[in-house]
């Protein structure tokens, strides 16, 4: 069931979003060559704890066949698109790192992600990140009263097509509120003017995920969580939690 948030609920989600933004900023600055993913996860745990919030991802378990998520962050390197598990991997210069964070304040979640280059990025990596960020901006701009869910996916797929990138199959954004994942599912493809009508108070986590190789297939890694590109090409992932308001899109994780 799709829920619409009140002004008071949006304020709590904005507080959670502020914690998420601070977490992403701090972790991105710490993501240097020689640092392990475990160390980055510990940094995120400290930032969230000191802000008086709780991590959204730790212990998440969508169904019994999946082990509880063991980290505070999803940390996805190079060909891992999303849901990367923090581990002992040591970052190297030139790698692309997706940092996905969630936090809970007053029972309400916020969720956001960014992709950064470790050390320095090559031109192709910069282009991939630029395109994925542009797709997120396009989807955010479509979060207006009276719009349709299909408008959001269409905005993302048009940017992907313009750059020649693939979009991760069967994965996308989602509603967010008292649960980390709420209805509706938000595909990263769609037909404009079709689907669920956007109304004031609707809050969605928009998250385009672009695959450098141009395909859309993926594989599940042995940890039971990490999704990697089937062809081994790199990926980028950007995300914001956004509310539909009478004054236009309100980015709660800015």
Protein Blocks (a to p, Z undefined) as FASTA:
>chain_A
ZZdddfklmmmmmmmmmmmmmmmmmmmmmmcghiafklmmmmmmmmmmmnopacfkgopa
fbfkbccdfbfbdcdehjlmghpacdfbdcdehiacdddddddeehiacdddddddehia
dfklmmmmmmmmmmmmmmmmmmcghiafklmmmmmmmmmmmnopacdehiacddddjbfb
dcddddfbdcehiajdddehiacdddddddfklpabdcddfkomaccdfklpacdddddd
ddddfkbpcdfkZZ
